[in-house]
Amino acid sequence: MEPRIKSPAFTLPGARNAIVSIAKAAESSGVPRVTLELVNVRVGQINGCSVCVDMHSRALKRLGESDGRIFALGAWREAPYYTEAERAALALAEATTRLSDRTDAVPDELWKEASRYFDDAQLGGLVMSIALANLWNRLNTATRQVSGDWVEKYL
């Protein structure tokens, strides 16, 4: 498998730095790093982005997460490994990624549940992280980026 072109994030001047700046702002919101990585993997799974699934699964492993938590992420609703706060973040990530799946893309009930665990700054960080994960997924899948050991240098 070969990429169609090099990622636009790396070829357009300033693009990667701009994305990384937004990511750092989102990471400073107070949402636990593990939660953000779980969200990144789940969004990548939904969008079929092998680079993001690979990269963020490795990041979770580096953070000391168990194989069970990483492997079961696609079935998080049925798996016993996730906290209620993580479940709320994952539900928000799925709804925000699958915007066209329902008329009320992010229902008030879902938002209210996330608000039980995250304050406004954290919710902003989560939404921004979800949006960035979707951006990376679209860049990677459109250009058919290929994952591999090279992702280690971006962790």
C-alpha positions in Angstrom: 0.0 0.0 0.0 1.3 3.4 -0.9 0.0 6.8 0.0 -1.5 8.9 -2.8 0.5 11.9 -1.7 2.4 13.0 1.4 0.0 14.3 4.1 -1.2 17.8 3.5 -0.4 18.5 7.2 3.2 18.1 6.4 3.3 19.7 2.9 1.3 22.8 3.4 3.5 25.4 5.1 2.3 26.0 8.7 -0.5 23.4 8.6 1.0 20.9 11.0 2.1 23.6 13.4 -1.3 25.1 13.5 -3.0 21.7 14.1 -0.4 20.9 16.9 -1.1 24.3 18.5 -4.8 23.6 18.7 -4.1 20.1 20.0 -1.9 21.6 22.8 -4.7 24.0 23.8 -7.2 21.1 23.9 -4.8 19.0 26.0 -4.4 21.8 28.5 -8.1 21.7 29.3 -7.8 19.3 32.1 -9.2 16.2 30.5 -7.1 13.2 31.5 -4.6 12.3 28.7 -5.9 8.7 28.7 -9.4 9.9 28.0 -8.2 12.0 25.1 -6.3 9.0 23.7 -9.3 6.7 24.1 -11.3 9.3 22.2 -8.7 9.5 19.5 -8.6 5.8 19.0 -12.4 5.5 18.9 -12.7 8.3 16.3 -10.0 6.6 14.2 -11.9 3.3 14.4 -15.1 4.9 13.3 -13.4 6.6 10.3 -11.2 3.7 9.4 -8.0 5.7 9.9 -5.2 3.1 10.5 -2.6 5.7 11.3 -4.6 7.2 14.1 -5.8 3.9 15.5 -2.2 2.6 15.5 -0.6 5.9 16.9 -3.1 6.4 19.7 -3.2 2.8 20.7 0.6 3.0 21.1 0.2 6.1 23.1 -2.3 4.4 25.4 0.2 1.5 25.8 2.9 4.0 26.7 0.6 5.5 29.3 0.3 2.1 31.0 -3.1 1.1 29.7 -3.9 -2.6 29.6 -4.4 -4.5 26.4 -8.0 -5.2 27.4 -8.8 -1.5 27.5 -7.2 -0.9 24.2 -8.5 -4.0 22.4 -12.1 -3.7 23.6 -12.4 0.0 22.7 -14.6 -0.7 19.7 -17.1 -2.4 22.0 -16.7 0.1 24.9 -20.5 0.0 25.7 -20.3 -3.7 26.4 -16.9 -3.9 28.0 -16.3 -3.4 31.7 -13.0 -1.5 31.4 -14.1 2.1 31.2 -15.1 4.7 33.8 -18.4 6.6 33.6 -16.5 9.7 32.6 -14.7 7.8 29.8 -18.0 6.4 28.6 -19.5 9.9 28.5 -16.4 11.2 26.5 -16.6 8.2 24.1 -20.4 8.7 23.5 -19.7 12.4 22.8 -16.9 11.4 20.4 -19.1 9.0 18.5 -22.0 11.4 18.2 -19.7 14.3 17.1 -18.0 12.0 14.6 -21.3 10.6 13.2 -23.1 13.9 12.7 -25.4 12.8 9.9 -26.6 9.6 11.7 -29.5 11.4 13.4 -31.3 14.7 13.1 -30.1 15.8 16.5 -26.5 15.0 16.1 -25.4 15.6 19.7 -28.6 15.3 21.8 -29.0 17.3 25.0 -29.2 14.1 27.0 -25.7 13.1 25.8 -24.3 16.6 26.4 -25.8 16.6 29.9 -24.2 13.3 30.7 -20.8 14.5 29.6 -21.3 17.7 31.7 -21.7 15.5 34.8 -18.0 14.6 34.5 -16.4 17.6 32.6 -16.5 21.3 33.2 -16.9 23.8 30.4 -13.2 24.1 29.7 -12.9 20.3 29.7 -15.9 20.0 27.4 -14.3 22.5 25.1 -11.1 20.5 25.1 -13.0 17.3 24.4 -14.9 18.8 21.5 -11.7 20.3 20.1 -9.9 17.0 20.4 -12.7 15.2 18.7 -12.7 17.7 15.9 -9.0 17.4 15.5 -9.1 13.6 15.4 -11.7 13.8 12.7 -9.5 16.3 10.8 -6.5 14.0 11.0 -8.7 11.0 10.0 -9.9 12.9 6.9 -6.4 13.9 5.9 -5.0 10.4 6.4 -7.8 8.5 4.7 -8.2 10.8 1.7 -4.5 10.5 0.9 -4.2 6.9 2.0 -1.5 7.4 4.6 0.1 4.2 5.7 0.8 3.5 9.3 3.9 1.9 10.7 6.6 2.2 13.2 7.2 5.8 12.0 4.3 6.9 14.2 6.5 6.4 17.3 8.3 9.6 16.7 5.1 11.6 17.0 4.1 10.2 20.4 
